[in-house]
Amino acid sequence: MKKELNIVLVHGAWGDGSHWKHVIPVLHAKGYTVRAVQNPLTSLPEDIERTKNLVDSLEGPTLLVGHSYGGMVITNVGNEDNVVGLVYIAAFAPDEGETAGGIFSLREAPPGAASLKLDAQSYFWIDFDQYHENFCQDVPDEEALVMGISQKPLAARCFGDVSGIPAWKVKPSWYQVSEQDRMIPPETEAFMAERMKTQKTITLNSSHASLASHGQQVADFILEAAESIQKTALAYVSTL
């Protein structure tokens, strides 16, 4: 049965919308309208604008889901009127005025930071030979190889772009912590989740790429959030 709720998936750095490939079929099979944005990763304002355009093109209430740097994006796009909730998957959840770089500096740099390489155009890449062990160490070799080889770099300025008023302060939010994360310290993820006063926080024994290694559990968590806000979604539809 078709559900009165859209789910928009927002990828993070060093990846694209295909990182949700184990999650999309599960959500789609449950009757939700699912979209995965392809952000340029050129600046936070440009990534916000690309995601906002997709959200605004959809009719009806929308649940935003962000992985990693995608959390910076949904925190801001979540202020759109038709967004009714946010789900963070091992993601940044900034407060107003914070940056990704500033959140990184809260603790000792995670192991994966040493694998980042800055190119001549001021884009960060993960060293191709170190992608698997740092980004997705619990993903099968062949899949990790494709993820690493096809990675999308992140503009250096994204680490310094300032986040605006956070939607998580006024809209229901959920958070998944990755216990074996080598890109964002798990302790920082837990801190952000607690600060947000989430509806629910779960912890997976996962790498940073939990959406790839634990796709079913991530999809189930998103579905739990979606089902819990169905009444809100139906109320929104009734006002249209």
Secondary structure, DSSP 8 states (H G I E B T S, - for coil): ---S-EEEEE--TT--GGGGTTTHHHHHHTT-EEEEE----S-HHHHHHHHHHHHHTS-S-EEEEEETTHHHHHHHHTTSTTEEEEEEES-----TT--HHHHHTTSS--GGGGGEEE-TTSEEEE-GGGHHHHH-TTS-HHHHHHHHHT---EEGGGGT----S-GGGTS-EEEEEETT-SSS-HHHHHHHHHHHT-SEEEEES--S-HHHHSHHHHHHHHHHHHHHTHHHHHHHHHT-
